[in-house]
Amino acid sequence: MTDLRHADGSAGDANYGVIGVNYTNYRQPEPFFAARIAEALGSSASVLNVGAGAGSYEPTGRQVTALEPSAAMRAQRPAHLSTAIDGVAESLPFADQSFDASMATFSVHQWKDLAAGLSEMRRVTRGPVLILTCDPAALDRFWLNHYAPEAIVTEARRYPAMQSIIEGLGGQVDLQTMPVPLGCIDGFSEAYYGRPERLLEPGARLANSAWSFVDPAVGPRFVEHLGRDLADGTWDRQHGHLRSQPFFKGSLRLIVGRP
């Protein structure tokens, strides 16, 4: 495995030294997701967070060890969280069964070697391994597919198939659909299913790494197309019911593997 990393240490295909600027303005931990994660962690006292980023979803009241390769993301961790260790999923610097549980949220699609990363998480974990990610087979359920299909295709290529994660975890695996609440404050694309205007903001798109991989012309074309449809009511005629729909069952999945 080639260990090529960006200048700030980012270990995946996305350079968070660039796209991670002001990331936390748009990507905050969503309480609904946090509660589901806490429930899945059960009584685990010690937790490893792999690809920890700025610390979203790290549980309080537990001993958390965070590992994050990007210096830009480590710098955005709030003061009440532990300092993150520089490292990558595929080579965890911990002894076997060091933690009660481990977790990776919106991270596995950045790994260079999925099987190696999951194997490492299982190696260092005595109990549950939690993966929060998106199912590439369900990404086209979101209306963004009409306005920027290139972004959806890009994400579908990057996110690993659910079966690959299930096989990588081994043991007993529970695959759960994670509904997205209407006011979701963790601004991945589907968080704006009922608030389309937000995706017109450059910062909102920048906080979703797919936009850094599409042709530069896609962004302006998307803004023009969506802006026009919002102005003349086309979007609301087709999707207006989403503005008051409490939850959206899209591509988000919580996968819990137990030995």
C-alpha positions in Angstrom: 0.0 0.0 0.0 1.3 3.4 -1.0 1.3 5.9 1.8 1.1 9.1 -0.2 -0.4 11.9 1.8 -1.3 15.5 1.1 0.8 18.4 2.5 -1.4 18.7 5.6 -1.3 14.9 6.1 -4.7 14.1 4.6 -4.4 10.4 3.7 -7.4 9.9 1.4 -8.2 11.2 -2.1 -9.6 14.5 -0.7 -7.2 17.2 0.4 -8.6 18.6 3.7 -5.9 21.2 3.8 -8.0 22.8 1.1 -11.6 21.7 1.5 -11.4 21.5 5.3 -11.1 25.3 5.7 -14.2 26.5 7.7 -15.4 22.8 7.6 -17.0 23.1 11.1 -19.2 26.0 10.0 -21.2 23.5 8.0 -20.4 20.1 9.5 -21.6 19.9 13.1 -22.6 16.7 14.9 -26.3 16.0 14.4 -27.8 15.1 17.8 -30.1 12.5 16.3 -27.1 10.7 14.8 -25.1 11.1 18.0 -27.9 9.5 20.0 -28.0 6.5 17.7 -24.2 6.1 17.8 -24.2 6.4 21.6 -26.9 3.6 21.8 -24.8 1.4 19.5 -21.7 1.9 21.7 -23.6 0.6 24.7 -21.6 0.4 27.8 -18.2 0.8 26.1 -15.9 2.9 28.3 -13.0 3.3 25.9 -13.6 4.3 22.3 -11.3 4.7 19.3 -12.4 7.3 16.7 -10.7 6.6 13.3 -10.6 9.4 10.8 -11.9 11.6 13.7 -11.8 14.9 11.8 -12.9 17.8 14.0 -14.4 15.4 16.5 -18.0 15.0 15.4 -19.9 12.2 17.2 -17.1 11.6 19.8 -19.1 10.5 22.8 -18.8 12.3 26.1 -18.4 10.5 29.4 -16.1 7.9 27.8 -12.4 7.6 27.3 -12.0 8.6 23.6 -8.8 8.2 21.6 -9.0 10.1 18.3 -6.9 9.4 15.2 -6.9 11.8 12.3 -4.3 12.3 9.5 -5.2 15.8 8.4 -3.5 18.7 10.4 -6.2 21.1 9.1 -8.9 18.9 10.7 -7.0 18.2 13.9 -6.7 22.0 14.3 -10.4 22.5 14.3 -11.1 20.1 17.1 -12.8 22.0 20.0 -10.8 22.4 23.2 -13.0 20.0 25.3 -11.9 17.1 23.1 -8.7 15.2 23.4 -5.8 16.0 21.0 -6.0 13.7 18.0 -3.2 11.4 17.1 -1.7 11.7 13.5 -2.3 8.3 11.9 -4.2 6.3 9.3 -6.8 3.5 9.5 -4.7 1.0 7.7 -1.9 1.0 10.3 -3.3 1.7 13.8 -0.6 2.3 16.4 -2.3 0.3 19.1 -2.0 -3.1 20.6 -4.6 -5.9 20.0 -7.9 -5.4 21.8 -7.0 -2.0 23.2 -10.5 -0.5 23.1 -14.0 -1.5 24.1 -15.3 -0.1 20.9 -14.2 1.8 17.8 -16.0 4.1 15.3 -15.5 5.7 12.0 -17.9 8.4 10.7 -17.9 9.6 7.2 -14.4 8.3 6.9 -14.2 4.8 5.2 -14.5 6.3 1.7 -11.3 8.2 2.3 -9.2 5.1 3.1 -6.8 3.7 0.6 -7.4 0.1 1.7 -10.8 -0.6 3.1 -10.1 -4.2 4.0 -6.9 -3.3 5.9 -8.6 -0.4 7.8 -11.5 -2.6 8.9 -9.2 -5.4 9.8 -7.2 -3.0 11.9 -10.3 -1.6 13.7 -11.4 -5.2 14.5 -7.9 -6.1 15.7 -7.7 -3.3 18.3 -11.4 -3.5 19.4 -12.9 -5.9 22.0 -16.5 -5.0 21.3 -18.5 -3.2 18.6 -17.1 -1.5 15.6 -19.3 1.3 14.2 -19.2 2.7 10.7 -21.3 5.6 9.6 -21.3 6.0 5.9 -23.4 6.2 2.7 -24.7 3.4 0.6 -23.5 4.1 -3.0 -26.5 2.2 -4.4 -28.9 4.6 -2.8 -27.3 8.0 -3.5 -29.5 8.6 -6.6 -32.6 8.8 -4.4 -31.6 12.4 -3.6 -32.9 15.2 -5.9 -29.3 16.4 -6.3 -29.0 13.6 -8.9 -31.1 15.7 -11.3 -29.1 18.9 -10.9 -25.5 17.6 -10.5 -25.4 13.9 -11.5 -21.6 14.2 -11.7 -21.4 14.7 -7.9 -23.6 11.7 -7.3 -21.6 9.5 -9.7 -18.4 10.7 -8.0 -19.7 9.8 -4.6 -21.0 6.4 -5.8 -17.4 5.6 -7.0 -15.8 6.6 -3.7 -18.1 5.0 -1.2 -17.5 1.3 -0.6 -20.4 -1.1 -1.1 -22.2 -2.2 2.0 -21.3 -5.8 1.4 -17.6 -4.9 1.3 -17.9 -3.3 4.8 -20.0 -6.2 6.1 -17.4 -8.8 4.9 -14.5 -6.6 6.2 -16.0 -6.5 9.7 -16.8 -10.1 9.9 -18.7 -11.6 12.9 -22.2 -10.4 13.5 -23.1 -7.3 11.5 -26.2 -5.0 11.8 -26.9 -2.7 8.9 -29.3 0.2 9.8 -30.7 2.9 7.6 -30.1 6.2 9.3 -33.0 8.7 8.7 -31.8 12.3 8.1 -33.8 14.9 10.1 -35.1 18.0 8.4 -33.0 20.4 10.3 -29.8 18.2 10.2 -26.8 20.3 11.2 -24.2 17.9 9.8 -24.1 19.4 6.3 -23.4 16.4 4.1 -25.5 16.8 0.9 -28.6 14.9 2.0 -28.8 17.1 5.1 -30.3 19.8 2.8 -33.0 17.6 1.3 -35.7 20.1 2.5 -33.5 23.2 2.4 -32.2 23.4 -1.1 -31.1 27.0 -0.9 -28.3 26.0 1.4 -26.5 24.1 -1.3 -26.2 27.3 -3.3 -23.7 28.4 -0.7 -20.1 27.7 -1.9 -19.1 26.7 1.7 -21.8 24.1 1.9 -20.6 22.4 -1.3 -16.9 22.7 -0.2 -17.7 20.8 3.0 -18.8 17.9 0.8 -15.7 16.4 -0.7 -17.4 15.2 -3.9 -17.5 18.7 -5.3 -13.7 18.9 -5.2 -13.5 16.0 -7.7 -16.1 17.2 -10.4 -15.2 19.4 -13.3 -15.1 23.1 -12.1 -17.9 24.0 -14.5 -20.3 21.7 -12.7 -20.7 24.0 -9.6 -21.7 27.2 -11.5 -24.0 25.2 -13.7 -25.6 23.6 -10.7 -26.1 27.0 -9.0 -27.7 28.5 -12.1 -30.0 25.6 -12.7 -31.1 25.2 -9.0 -31.3 28.9 -8.5 -33.6 29.2 -11.6 -35.8 26.4 -10.5 -36.2 27.8 -7.0 -37.0 31.3 -8.3 -39.7 30.1 -10.7 -41.1 27.5 -8.4 -40.1 24.4 -10.4 -38.2 22.8 -7.5 -41.1 23.3 -5.1 -43.6 21.9 -7.5 -41.5 18.7 -7.8 -40.0 18.5 -4.3 -41.8 21.0 -2.1 -43.2 18.3 0.2 -39.6 17.8 1.4 -39.7 21.2 3.1 -41.9 19.8 5.8 -41.0 16.1 5.7 -39.5 15.3 9.2 -37.0 12.7 7.9 -35.5 11.6 4.7 -34.5 7.9 4.2 -31.7 8.3 1.8 -28.2 6.7 1.6 -27.0 7.1 5.2 -26.2 3.9 7.0 -25.0 2.9 10.4 -23.2 -0.4 10.4 -22.4 -2.1 13.7 -20.1 -5.2 13.7 -19.7 -7.3 16.8 -17.2 -10.2 17.2 
